[in-house]
Amino acid sequence: MKNTAIETKEVGKISGRDAIFLDLLQQDLGKLSFIGEFNSSLISKNKFDCKFIPYKLIFEDVIYFECCELDFSVCNYESSFDVVENSELLLRFKKHDTNKITENHKHFVLQTYDYVYNILAVDYKLEINPLCKNKNEPFR
């Protein structure tokens, strides 16, 4: 089991305790959406003119997720957004006699300021708002 940092095309590698702030978590049949802001000083592709960048991170074909308070998490992280290679959690679920889990499912780890999320999903989509809207306005 090894965590590898995800290099997103939108903001690059996201790394640091203060890198990902979460305002809203939304679950819709098979989808899990995280809405909040990235700290622009803790991303590797900083092409923005503001301190906080609104984002929406959507995981698709989610079959499992769990949440743990950051101080109780026992995993070694490469960054704030990782994929787990040779995931024991994923292998455990593959042993079930079900067709719900496919070879395309991956184990993602998302570390926000307060919580760590383990997510088994096929893929993710990251949307950012480069206009750096007012924090009180919801991401659209």
OpenMM code with the backbone's topology and positions (N, CA, C; nanometers):
from openmm import Vec3, app, unit

residues = "MET LYS ASN THR ALA ILE GLU THR LYS GLU VAL GLY LYS ILE SER GLY ARG ASP ALA ILE PHE LEU ASP LEU LEU GLN GLN ASP LEU GLY LYS LEU SER PHE ILE GLY GLU PHE ASN SER SER LEU ILE SER LYS ASN LYS PHE ASP CYS LYS PHE ILE PRO TYR LYS LEU ILE PHE GLU ASP VAL ILE TYR PHE GLU CYS CYS GLU LEU ASP PHE SER VAL CYS ASN TYR GLU SER SER PHE ASP VAL VAL GLU ASN SER GLU LEU LEU LEU ARG PHE LYS LYS HIS ASP THR ASN LYS ILE THR GLU ASN HIS LYS HIS PHE VAL LEU GLN THR TYR ASP TYR VAL TYR ASN ILE LEU ALA VAL ASP TYR LYS LEU GLU ILE ASN PRO LEU CYS LYS ASN LYS ASN GLU PRO PHE ARG".split()
positions = [
    Vec3(0.0842, -0.1174, 0.0000),
    Vec3(0.0000, 0.0000, 0.0000),
    Vec3(0.0887, 0.1236, 0.0000),
    Vec3(0.0665, 0.2112, -0.0980),
    Vec3(0.1487, 0.3315, -0.1109),
    Vec3(0.0605, 0.4472, -0.1564),
    Vec3(0.0732, 0.5598, -0.0891),
    Vec3(0.0014, 0.6800, -0.1308),
    Vec3(0.0859, 0.7583, -0.2295),
    Vec3(0.0218, 0.8038, -0.3381),
    Vec3(0.0886, 0.8846, -0.4389),
    Vec3(0.0089, 1.0124, -0.4589),
    Vec3(0.0785, 1.1254, -0.4570),
    Vec3(0.0120, 1.2544, -0.4761),
    Vec3(-0.0494, 1.2620, -0.6153),
    Vec3(-0.1690, 1.3183, -0.6227),
    Vec3(-0.2351, 1.3399, -0.7507),
    Vec3(-0.1960, 1.4780, -0.8018),
    Vec3(-0.1504, 1.4823, -0.9246),
    Vec3(-0.1137, 1.6075, -0.9911),
    Vec3(-0.2315, 1.6460, -1.0806),
    Vec3(-0.3171, 1.7351, -1.0319),
    Vec3(-0.4337, 1.7745, -1.1111),
    Vec3(-0.3912, 1.8717, -1.2202),
    Vec3(-0.4631, 1.8705, -1.3334),
    Vec3(-0.4293, 1.9643, -1.4411),
    Vec3(-0.4681, 2.1069, -1.4037),
    Vec3(-0.5671, 2.1227, -1.3164),
    Vec3(-0.6165, 2.2563, -1.2813),
    Vec3(-0.5263, 2.3312, -1.1833),
    Vec3(-0.4805, 2.2626, -1.0773),
    Vec3(-0.4012, 2.3310, -0.9748),
    Vec3(-0.2723, 2.2568, -0.9389),
    Vec3(-0.2460, 2.1445, -1.0027),
    Vec3(-0.1256, 2.0676, -0.9740),
    Vec3(-0.1397, 1.9890, -0.8450),
    Vec3(-0.0304, 1.9752, -0.7752),
    Vec3(-0.0268, 1.9024, -0.6485),
    Vec3(-0.0774, 1.9939, -0.5374),
    Vec3(-0.1602, 1.9394, -0.4503),
    Vec3(-0.2186, 2.0137, -0.3385),
    Vec3(-0.1582, 1.9554, -0.2115),
    Vec3(-0.0909, 2.0375, -0.1329),
    Vec3(-0.0213, 1.9804, -0.0190),
    Vec3(-0.0113, 2.0780, 0.0970),
    Vec3(-0.0506, 2.0312, 0.2160),
    Vec3(-0.0375, 2.1102, 0.3376),
    Vec3(-0.1636, 2.1063, 0.4214),
    Vec3(-0.1483, 2.1181, 0.5516),
    Vec3(-0.2637, 2.1139, 0.6441),
    Vec3(-0.3675, 2.2197, 0.6075),
    Vec3(-0.3244, 2.3364, 0.5659),
    Vec3(-0.4152, 2.4463, 0.5325),
    Vec3(-0.4453, 2.4540, 0.3831),
    Vec3(-0.4229, 2.3468, 0.3083),
    Vec3(-0.4373, 2.3521, 0.1623),
    Vec3(-0.5821, 2.3432, 0.1156),
    Vec3(-0.6625, 2.2598, 0.1826),
    Vec3(-0.7999, 2.2356, 0.1375),
    Vec3(-0.8979, 2.2677, 0.2498),
    Vec3(-0.9817, 2.3653, 0.2237),
    Vec3(-1.0887, 2.3989, 0.3174),
    Vec3(-1.2199, 2.3491, 0.2585),
    Vec3(-1.3008, 2.2868, 0.3433),
    Vec3(-1.4262, 2.2282, 0.2999),
    Vec3(-1.5429, 2.3050, 0.3606),
    Vec3(-1.6335, 2.3515, 0.2740),
    Vec3(-1.7536, 2.4210, 0.3198),
    Vec3(-1.8770, 2.3322, 0.3128),
    Vec3(-1.8800, 2.2410, 0.2149),
    Vec3(-2.0002, 2.1608, 0.1935),
    Vec3(-1.9621, 2.0247, 0.1366),
    Vec3(-2.0242, 1.9217, 0.1901),
    Vec3(-2.0120, 1.7858, 0.1384),
    Vec3(-2.1518, 1.7425, 0.0968),
    Vec3(-2.1667, 1.6982, -0.0271),
    Vec3(-2.2977, 1.6617, -0.0797),
    Vec3(-2.2902, 1.5223, -0.1406),
    Vec3(-2.3839, 1.4373, -0.1021),
    Vec3(-2.3898, 1.3017, -0.1558),
    Vec3(-2.5160, 1.2871, -0.2396),
    Vec3(-2.4981, 1.2464, -0.3642),
    Vec3(-2.6074, 1.2164, -0.4557),
    Vec3(-2.5784, 1.0798, -0.5143),
    Vec3(-2.6765, 0.9957, -0.5252),
    Vec3(-2.6631, 0.8604, -0.5785),
    Vec3(-2.5372, 0.8363, -0.6612),
    Vec3(-2.4386, 0.7764, -0.6008),
    Vec3(-2.3154, 0.7423, -0.6708),
    Vec3(-2.2172, 0.8554, -0.6879),
    Vec3(-2.2523, 0.9758, -0.6442),
    Vec3(-2.1612, 1.0905, -0.6556),
    Vec3(-2.1392, 1.1522, -0.5190),
    Vec3(-2.0199, 1.2012, -0.5000),
    Vec3(-1.9831, 1.2686, -0.3765),
    Vec3(-1.9146, 1.3984, -0.4154),
    Vec3(-1.9699, 1.5118, -0.3713),
    Vec3(-1.9159, 1.6428, -0.4093),
    Vec3(-1.8630, 1.7163, -0.2865),
    Vec3(-1.7420, 1.7665, -0.3000),
    Vec3(-1.6794, 1.8487, -0.1978),
    Vec3(-1.6716, 1.9905, -0.2537),
    Vec3(-1.7156, 2.0883, -0.1762),
    Vec3(-1.7156, 2.2267, -0.2211),
    Vec3(-1.6467, 2.3110, -0.1145),
    Vec3(-1.5506, 2.3914, -0.1571),
    Vec3(-1.4765, 2.4743, -0.0634),
    Vec3(-1.3748, 2.5600, -0.1354),
    Vec3(-1.2572, 2.5770, -0.0719),
    Vec3(-1.1513, 2.6597, -0.1299),
    Vec3(-1.0150, 2.5970, -0.1096),
    Vec3(-0.9286, 2.6169, -0.2089),
    Vec3(-0.7883, 2.5806, -0.1981),
    Vec3(-0.7110, 2.7036, -0.1540),
    Vec3(-0.6110, 2.6830, -0.0724),
    Vec3(-0.5164, 2.7879, -0.0373),
    Vec3(-0.4182, 2.7976, -0.1543),
    Vec3(-0.4174, 2.9096, -0.2235),
    Vec3(-0.3359, 2.9213, -0.3451),
    Vec3(-0.1859, 2.9117, -0.3186),
    Vec3(-0.1436, 2.9336, -0.1961),
    Vec3(-0.0005, 2.9222, -0.1664),
    Vec3(0.0423, 2.7768, -0.1443),
    Vec3(-0.0527, 2.6835, -0.1434),
    Vec3(-0.0215, 2.5430, -0.1184),
    Vec3(-0.0597, 2.4522, -0.2361),
    Vec3(-0.0618, 2.5099, -0.3560),
    Vec3(-0.0819, 2.4328, -0.4786),
    Vec3(0.0404, 2.4538, -0.5673),
    Vec3(0.0709, 2.3560, -0.6504),
    Vec3(0.1939, 2.3669, -0.7313),
    Vec3(0.1768, 2.4472, -0.8590),
    Vec3(0.0542, 2.4608, -0.9093),
    Vec3(0.0287, 2.5406, -1.0303),
    Vec3(-0.0521, 2.6638, -0.9909),
    Vec3(0.0157, 2.7629, -0.9381),
    Vec3(-0.0552, 2.8822, -0.8910),
    Vec3(-0.0539, 2.9888, -0.9994),
    Vec3(-0.1649, 2.9976, -1.0715),
    Vec3(-0.1799, 3.0975, -1.1770),
    Vec3(-0.2953, 3.1915, -1.1440),
    Vec3(-0.3243, 3.2042, -1.0157),
    Vec3(-0.4396, 3.2795, -0.9709),
    Vec3(-0.3966, 3.4053, -0.8959),
    Vec3(-0.4843, 3.5047, -0.8964),
    Vec3(-0.4555, 3.6329, -0.8320),
    Vec3(-0.5178, 3.6450, -0.6937),
    Vec3(-0.5535, 3.5345, -0.6327),
    Vec3(-0.6200, 3.5437, -0.5029),
    Vec3(-0.5645, 3.4385, -0.4074),
    Vec3(-0.5886, 3.4592, -0.2811),
    Vec3(-0.5391, 3.3691, -0.1769),
    Vec3(-0.6184, 3.2376, -0.1743),
    Vec3(-0.7502, 3.2455, -0.1933),
    Vec3(-0.8348, 3.1267, -0.1867),
    Vec3(-0.9081, 3.1058, -0.3188),
    Vec3(-0.9025, 2.9831, -0.3686),
    Vec3(-0.9598, 2.9482, -0.4983),
    Vec3(-1.0793, 2.8558, -0.4763),
    Vec3(-1.2004, 2.9006, -0.5087),
    Vec3(-1.3176, 2.8139, -0.4935),
    Vec3(-1.3064, 2.6902, -0.5834),
    Vec3(-1.3430, 2.5749, -0.5278),
    Vec3(-1.3383, 2.4507, -0.6036),
    Vec3(-1.4642, 2.3683, -0.5794),
    Vec3(-1.4869, 2.2752, -0.6710),
    Vec3(-1.5860, 2.1697, -0.6550),
    Vec3(-1.5179, 2.0424, -0.7026),
    Vec3(-1.5039, 1.9456, -0.6143),
    Vec3(-1.4395, 1.8188, -0.6440),
    Vec3(-1.5467, 1.7106, -0.6378),
    Vec3(-1.5707, 1.6469, -0.7516),
    Vec3(-1.6797, 1.5500, -0.7635),
    Vec3(-1.6216, 1.4116, -0.7905),
    Vec3(-1.6534, 1.3175, -0.7026),
    Vec3(-1.6139, 1.1782, -0.7224),
    Vec3(-1.7324, 1.1049, -0.7837),
    Vec3(-1.7037, 1.0225, -0.8844),
    Vec3(-1.8087, 0.9542, -0.9595),
    Vec3(-1.8028, 0.8037, -0.9385),
    Vec3(-1.9188, 0.7417, -0.9425),
    Vec3(-1.9335, 0.5975, -0.9191),
    Vec3(-1.8727, 0.5572, -0.7847),
    Vec3(-1.9125, 0.6289, -0.6817),
    Vec3(-1.8643, 0.6034, -0.5455),
    Vec3(-1.9345, 0.4797, -0.4902),
    Vec3(-1.8553, 0.3871, -0.4375),
    Vec3(-1.9145, 0.2690, -0.3743),
    Vec3(-1.8898, 0.2676, -0.2241),
    Vec3(-1.7993, 0.3547, -0.1783),
    Vec3(-1.7671, 0.3575, -0.0349),
    Vec3(-1.6952, 0.4864, -0.0038),
    Vec3(-1.7265, 0.5440, 0.1132),
    Vec3(-1.6429, 0.6517, 0.1660),
    Vec3(-1.6527, 0.6527, 0.3171),
    Vec3(-1.5477, 0.6991, 0.3789),
    Vec3(-1.5448, 0.7128, 0.5243),
    Vec3(-1.4727, 0.8415, 0.5597),
    Vec3(-1.5046, 0.8910, 0.6766),
    Vec3(-1.4481, 1.0169, 0.7223),
    Vec3(-1.3867, 0.9962, 0.8602),
    Vec3(-1.2718, 1.0575, 0.8821),
    Vec3(-1.2027, 1.0488, 1.0094),
    Vec3(-1.1473, 1.1866, 1.0438),
    Vec3(-1.1569, 1.2252, 1.1706),
    Vec3(-1.0986, 1.3518, 1.2136),
    Vec3(-0.9473, 1.3446, 1.1893),
    Vec3(-0.8893, 1.4499, 1.1401),
    Vec3(-0.7495, 1.4519, 1.0978),
    Vec3(-0.6541, 1.3996, 1.2054),
    Vec3(-0.6731, 1.4384, 1.3304),
    Vec3(-0.5815, 1.3982, 1.4363),
    Vec3(-0.5877, 1.2492, 1.4691),
    Vec3(-0.6929, 1.1791, 1.4219),
    Vec3(-0.7056, 1.0360, 1.4465),
    Vec3(-0.6672, 0.9515, 1.3256),
    Vec3(-0.6296, 1.0148, 1.2190),
    Vec3(-0.5916, 0.9425, 1.0988),
    Vec3(-0.4521, 0.8835, 1.1161),
    Vec3(-0.4341, 0.7608, 1.0679),
    Vec3(-0.3061, 0.6926, 1.0878),
    Vec3(-0.2285, 0.6703, 0.9585),
    Vec3(-0.2737, 0.7277, 0.8505),
    Vec3(-0.2104, 0.7058, 0.7214),
    Vec3(-0.0964, 0.8053, 0.6972),
    Vec3(0.0039, 0.7624, 0.6211),
    Vec3(0.1108, 0.8537, 0.5793),
    Vec3(0.0739, 0.9104, 0.4434),
    Vec3(0.0637, 1.0416, 0.4360),
    Vec3(0.0165, 1.1061, 0.3148),
    Vec3(0.1320, 1.1632, 0.2351),
    Vec3(0.1189, 1.1536, 0.1045),
    Vec3(0.2148, 1.2155, 0.0136),
    Vec3(0.1758, 1.3617, -0.0074),
    Vec3(0.0435, 1.3890, -0.0058),
    Vec3(-0.0077, 1.5243, -0.0260),
    Vec3(-0.1460, 1.5322, 0.0381),
    Vec3(-0.2195, 1.6367, 0.0067),
    Vec3(-0.3560, 1.6495, 0.0574),
    Vec3(-0.4580, 1.5775, -0.0299),
    Vec3(-0.4152, 1.5316, -0.1480),
    Vec3(-0.5025, 1.4569, -0.2385),
    Vec3(-0.4203, 1.3469, -0.3030),
    Vec3(-0.4429, 1.2247, -0.2563),
    Vec3(-0.3630, 1.1095, -0.2979),
    Vec3(-0.4503, 1.0008, -0.3587),
    Vec3(-0.3847, 0.9125, -0.4324),
    Vec3(-0.4441, 0.7867, -0.4735),
    Vec3(-0.3618, 0.6778, -0.4047),
    Vec3(-0.4303, 0.5749, -0.3556),
    Vec3(-0.3625, 0.4670, -0.2839),
    Vec3(-0.3430, 0.3504, -0.3788),
    Vec3(-0.2187, 0.3157, -0.4018),
    Vec3(-0.1859, 0.2019, -0.4873),
    Vec3(-0.1826, 0.0756, -0.4015),
    Vec3(-0.2304, -0.0355, -0.4569),
    Vec3(-0.2381, -0.1621, -0.3838),
    Vec3(-0.3140, -0.1456, -0.2528),
    Vec3(-0.4261, -0.0774, -0.2597),
    Vec3(-0.5079, -0.0465, -0.1429),
    Vec3(-0.5651, -0.1729, -0.0789),
    Vec3(-0.5406, -0.1899, 0.0500),
    Vec3(-0.5977, -0.3021, 0.1230),
    Vec3(-0.7497, -0.2897, 0.1304),
    Vec3(-0.7984, -0.1684, 0.1414),
    Vec3(-0.9426, -0.1446, 0.1453),
    Vec3(-1.0077, -0.1876, 0.0135),
    Vec3(-0.9480, -0.1491, -0.0957),
    Vec3(-1.0011, -0.1861, -0.2273),
    Vec3(-0.9938, -0.3376, -0.2484),
    Vec3(-0.8848, -0.3990, -0.2086),
    Vec3(-0.8716, -0.5445, -0.2214),
    Vec3(-0.9760, -0.6172, -0.1373),
    Vec3(-1.0036, -0.5645, -0.0187),
    Vec3(-1.1054, -0.6247, 0.0683),
    Vec3(-1.2429, -0.6213, 0.0017),
    Vec3(-1.2763, -0.5100, -0.0622),
    Vec3(-1.4062, -0.4978, -0.1285),
    Vec3(-1.4138, -0.5841, -0.2548),
    Vec3(-1.3021, -0.6028, -0.3222),
    Vec3(-1.3016, -0.6857, -0.4433),
    Vec3(-1.3285, -0.8325, -0.4116),
    Vec3(-1.3059, -0.8753, -0.2876),
    Vec3(-1.3301, -1.0132, -0.2487),
    Vec3(-1.4791, -1.0438, -0.2345),
    Vec3(-1.5611, -0.9409, -0.2233),
    Vec3(-1.7056, -0.9607, -0.2136),
    Vec3(-1.7588, -1.0124, -0.3470),
    Vec3(-1.8565, -1.0966, -0.3390),
    Vec3(-1.9179, -1.1508, -0.4612),
    Vec3(-2.0209, -1.0501, -0.5130),
    Vec3(-1.9709, -0.9492, -0.5822),
    Vec3(-2.0581, -0.8441, -0.6332),
    Vec3(-2.0008, -0.7892, -0.7631),
    Vec3(-2.0873, -0.7362, -0.8455),
    Vec3(-2.0394, -0.6734, -0.9687),
    Vec3(-2.0395, -0.5208, -0.9554),
    Vec3(-2.0580, -0.4713, -0.8347),
    Vec3(-2.0609, -0.3262, -0.8137),
    Vec3(-1.9222, -0.2639, -0.8196),
    Vec3(-1.8214, -0.3393, -0.7840),
    Vec3(-1.6846, -0.2873, -0.7889),
    Vec3(-1.6180, -0.3382, -0.9161),
    Vec3(-1.5516, -0.2471, -0.9851),
    Vec3(-1.4875, -0.2824, -1.1114),
    Vec3(-1.3372, -0.2612, -1.1019),
    Vec3(-1.2678, -0.3012, -1.2052),
    Vec3(-1.1232, -0.2786, -1.2123),
    Vec3(-1.0910, -0.1297, -1.2241),
    Vec3(-1.1897, -0.0482, -1.2583),
    Vec3(-1.1690, 0.0962, -1.2721),
    Vec3(-1.1763, 0.1714, -1.1399),
    Vec3(-1.2258, 0.1073, -1.0355),
    Vec3(-1.2351, 0.1758, -0.9064),
    Vec3(-1.0961, 0.2003, -0.8481),
    Vec3(-1.0826, 0.3167, -0.7864),
    Vec3(-0.9568, 0.3564, -0.7226),
    Vec3(-0.9853, 0.4002, -0.5794),
    Vec3(-0.8812, 0.3992, -0.4989),
    Vec3(-0.8900, 0.4457, -0.3604),
    Vec3(-0.8254, 0.5842, -0.3535),
    Vec3(-0.9078, 0.6854, -0.3285),
    Vec3(-0.8602, 0.8230, -0.3154),
    Vec3(-0.8588, 0.8616, -0.1676),
    Vec3(-0.7634, 0.9464, -0.1305),
    Vec3(-0.7594, 1.0027, 0.0043),
    Vec3(-0.7562, 1.1540, -0.0102),
    Vec3(-0.8531, 1.2189, 0.0536),
    Vec3(-0.8631, 1.3645, 0.0512),
    Vec3(-0.8476, 1.4142, 0.1938),
    Vec3(-0.7447, 1.4950, 0.2159),
    Vec3(-0.7168, 1.5486, 0.3490),
    Vec3(-0.7529, 1.6964, 0.3505),
    Vec3(-0.8618, 1.7299, 0.4214),
    Vec3(-0.9002, 1.8701, 0.4351),
    Vec3(-0.8407, 1.9234, 0.5645),
    Vec3(-0.8720, 2.0476, 0.5963),
    Vec3(-0.8168, 2.1089, 0.7180),
    Vec3(-0.8522, 2.0281, 0.8429),
    Vec3(-0.9746, 1.9777, 0.8498),
    Vec3(-1.0209, 1.9087, 0.9702),
    Vec3(-1.0365, 1.7577, 0.9580),
    Vec3(-1.0629, 1.7088, 0.8364),
    Vec3(-1.0986, 1.5684, 0.8197),
    Vec3(-1.0218, 1.5023, 0.7067),
    Vec3(-1.0147, 1.3689, 0.7154),
    Vec3(-0.9555, 1.2870, 0.6102),
    Vec3(-1.0649, 1.1950, 0.5575),
    Vec3(-1.0789, 1.1920, 0.4251),
    Vec3(-1.1801, 1.1098, 0.3597),
    Vec3(-1.1118, 1.0030, 0.2766),
    Vec3(-1.1535, 0.8776, 0.2951),
    Vec3(-1.1135, 0.7659, 0.2101),
    Vec3(-1.2323, 0.7376, 0.1195),
    Vec3(-1.2079, 0.7377, -0.0105),
    Vec3(-1.3160, 0.7277, -0.1078),
    Vec3(-1.2810, 0.6221, -0.2118),
    Vec3(-1.3710, 0.5270, -0.2328),
    Vec3(-1.3558, 0.4301, -0.3407),
    Vec3(-1.4493, 0.4744, -0.4524),
    Vec3(-1.3916, 0.5155, -0.5636),
    Vec3(-1.4683, 0.5696, -0.6759),
    Vec3(-1.3956, 0.5384, -0.8056),
    Vec3(-1.4674, 0.5515, -0.9171),
    Vec3(-1.4060, 0.5279, -1.0470),
    Vec3(-1.3176, 0.6451, -1.0868),
    Vec3(-1.3651, 0.7656, -1.0660),
    Vec3(-1.2880, 0.8821, -1.1091),
    Vec3(-1.3334, 1.0058, -1.0337),
    Vec3(-1.2658, 1.1164, -1.0605),
    Vec3(-1.3030, 1.2442, -1.0012),
    Vec3(-1.2992, 1.3509, -1.1100),
    Vec3(-1.3678, 1.4586, -1.0825),
    Vec3(-1.3661, 1.5757, -1.1701),
    Vec3(-1.3461, 1.6965, -1.0800),
    Vec3(-1.2512, 1.7810, -1.1159),
    Vec3(-1.2230, 1.9013, -1.0383),
    Vec3(-1.2636, 2.0228, -1.1192),
    Vec3(-1.3473, 2.1063, -1.0597),
    Vec3(-1.3872, 2.2328, -1.1205),
    Vec3(-1.3382, 2.3440, -1.0293),
    Vec3(-1.2772, 2.4439, -1.0891),
    Vec3(-1.2341, 2.5581, -1.0090),
    Vec3(-1.2968, 2.6843, -1.0651),
    Vec3(-1.3098, 2.7836, -0.9780),
    Vec3(-1.3627, 2.9125, -1.0192),
    Vec3(-1.2463, 3.0108, -1.0158),
    Vec3(-1.1876, 3.0405, -1.1299),
    Vec3(-1.0691, 3.1271, -1.1336),
    Vec3(-1.0990, 3.2733, -1.1021),
    Vec3(-1.2256, 3.3079, -1.0864),
    Vec3(-1.2607, 3.4470, -1.0566),
    Vec3(-1.2440, 3.4808, -0.9092),
    Vec3(-1.2192, 3.3794, -0.8271),
    Vec3(-1.1958, 3.3992, -0.6839),
    Vec3(-1.3069, 3.4822, -0.6213),
    Vec3(-1.4255, 3.4282, -0.6240),
    Vec3(-1.5433, 3.4968, -0.5724),
    Vec3(-1.5353, 3.5209, -0.4226),
    Vec3(-1.6234, 3.6038, -0.3757),
    Vec3(-1.6383, 3.6282, -0.2332),
    Vec3(-1.6693, 3.4971, -0.1622),
    Vec3(-1.6079, 3.4735, -0.0473),
    Vec3(-1.6247, 3.3489, 0.0270),
    Vec3(-1.7715, 3.3213, 0.0599),
    Vec3(-1.8512, 3.4246, 0.0781),
    Vec3(-1.9909, 3.4045, 0.1156),
    Vec3(-2.0792, 3.3629, -0.0022),
    Vec3(-2.0272, 3.3709, -0.1219),
    Vec3(-2.1036, 3.3273, -0.2376),
    Vec3(-2.0791, 3.1799, -0.2637),
    Vec3(-2.1845, 3.1012, -0.2894),
    Vec3(-2.1647, 2.9580, -0.3158),
    Vec3(-2.0991, 2.9357, -0.4510),
    Vec3(-2.0278, 2.8258, -0.4619),
    Vec3(-1.9680, 2.7872, -0.5899),
    Vec3(-2.0800, 2.7479, -0.6838),
    Vec3(-2.0742, 2.7927, -0.8060),
    Vec3(-2.1775, 2.7611, -0.9060),
    Vec3(-2.1172, 2.6762, -1.0166),
] * unit.nanometer
topology = app.Topology()
chain = topology.addChain("A")
for resn in residues:
    res = topology.addResidue(resn, chain)
    for name in ("N", "CA", "C"):
        topology.addAtom(name, app.Element.getBySymbol(name[0]), res)
